[in-house]
Amino acid sequence: MIRTQTLVLPGYANSGPGHWQTRWEALDPSFARVAMPDWDHPVREAWCATLDAAVAAQPRGPICFAAHSLGCLTLAHWALREAQPAQLDKIAGALLVALPDPSGPSFPRDAHGYDDVPLAPLPFPSIVVASSDDPYGTLAFAERCAHAWGSRLIEIGPRGHINAESGLGDWEEGRAWLASLAG
């Protein structure tokens, strides 16, 4: 049996030690963080190129993504506008958590190239996880993206930006959703 590799895609400013993404990496060696070139001044083109190189470095699939915040938008841009078919053939699925709205008042102004969110079906199965009180993106924005991307939407109630401050710990429920994508 071929083991699924999970690429971890943090958002703006990276994910610190208490974040579920970091905890998942510590628990499972098949999880690997994609190190973006500048966590505090994201440029979509550079982040997508880094993501493309990370996928290319995997000799074969299956690959799943555990994306948070700006990592979700980076993945959508890459998958729908930049990825080659051979790269996409490796992808088993994506867990997309806490989508930030580029037109929202809290979106980081140091992030560039994310204004035009691609709204077409993703070429792999996906789950969008949203909080009802996320300061970076409304539930309506998450619903619109999930619908356009063909993603299953899971609303988890008032959990903020679904990060370390949300108190999720190892977030076993999220791991189960991710595992459901790996087949």
N, C-alpha and C positions, 0 to 999 in steps of 0.2 A: 504494500500500500504506500502511495506517495503522500508524504506529509505536506499539508498546506503551509506555506510561508505567509506570515502576516506582516505587511508593511504598515507601520504606525506613522500617521500624518498629523502631527500637532498643528496648532494654529499660531497666530500672532504671539510672539514672545516665548514660544515653546511651552512644553508641559513640565511643570516642576515635580518634585519628589512625591507629593501627595496625590497627584493626578492619576486617574484610573489608567491612562495610557502608560505612564511610567511604571505603575504597579504591575500591569499586565506583562510588560517587558521583563520585569524582575522575576515573574512567576513562570515564564515560558520562553525558552531559548529560540523558539521558532518565530518570535516577534522581533522585528528590527525597525528602529526609528529611521526615517528618512531625514537626514540632517540638511536642513535648508541653508542657503548661503548667508542669509541675514535675517534672523528671527525678528528683529525690531524694526526693519524697514523692508517689508516684503514687496517684491515686484513679481507679478504673476508670471511673466515670461521666464524669469530665472527659477522660480519655484517649479513651474511646469517642466522646464528642462532638467532640473534636479530629479524630479519624480520620474521622468522618462528614463534617465540614466539608471535609477534604482531598479526600475522594472526590467530594463535591458540587462542588468547585472544578474538577474535570476535566469538560470539557463532554461527553465521551463516552469510551468505552473504546477499546481494551482497556487495563485496568489490571492489573498484577501487583503482588504484595507480596513484599518481601524482609524477613521479620520475624525478630527475634532475641529470645529469652528472654521477658520480660514483654510485648514487642510481639506475640508469638504468642498469648498469652492474651487480650490486648486485642482482637486481630483475631477470635478465636473468639467472644468475648462480643458484639462488634459484629455480626458476620455472623449469629449464631444468635439474638440477642435484640433487636437494636436497629435494624438496617439496613432500609431500605425496599426493596421489590422493584426499583424503578428504579435504585437505587444498586447493588444486587447484579448487575443485568444488565450492568454495565460491567466486572465482574471476570472476568479470564481465568484467574487462579490465584494460588496463594500458596506460597512456600517458607517453611516454619516450622522454625526452627533453635533447638535447645537449649531445650526446654520446661522451665520451672521448675515444681516441684510446690508449690502453695500450702500443703500440709500438711507439707512437708519442713522439716528443722531449719535450713536455710540460706536459706529464702525471706525476702526483706527484710520486716522487721516494719513498715517505713514505707509499704508498699504496701497499699492498702485496697480491698476490694470484689472480690477475686479468689478467695475461698475456694471458691465453687461453680462449678467449671469446667464449661461446657456440653459435654455429651457426646452429640451428635447429628450426622448427616452435614452437612458444610459444603456450601453451595450453589454451590461451584466446585471445580475440581480443586486438589489440594494435595499437597505432599510434606513429610513430617516428617523432619528430619535429627537424629539423636541420637548422642551419645557414650556409650561404655560406662562412663566415669568422671566424668560431669558432677556436680559437687558440689551443683548446684541442682535436679536432677531425675534420677530413676533411669531406666534403660532401660525398666523395666516400666511406669513412668508414661507415657513417650513412646509405648510400644506400645499402651497402653490408649487414649490420646487418638487416635493414628493410626487405630486400628481403629474407634473411635466416629465419627470425623470422615470416614471413608472415604478417608483419605490413604494414599499410598504411604509406607512407612517405609524409610529408609536409615540403617543403623547404620554409623558410620565408625570404630569402634574407640576406643581411649583418647585423646581429644582435649580433655579437660576441658570447659569451658563453650563451646567452639567460638567463641572470641573472639580478641582480639589475642594473648593469652598462648598460644594454641594453635599459633601459628606457621604460619598458613595463607597468609599473604601476600595476593595478589589472589584466591585460592581459585577458580581456574578451573573446577574440578569443580562447585562450588556454582553458579557462573554458568551452566554447562551445564544443570544441573537446573532452574534458574529459566527459562532459555530454552525448555526442553521444555514448560513450562506456557503459554508465550505463543503456542504454535501455530506 
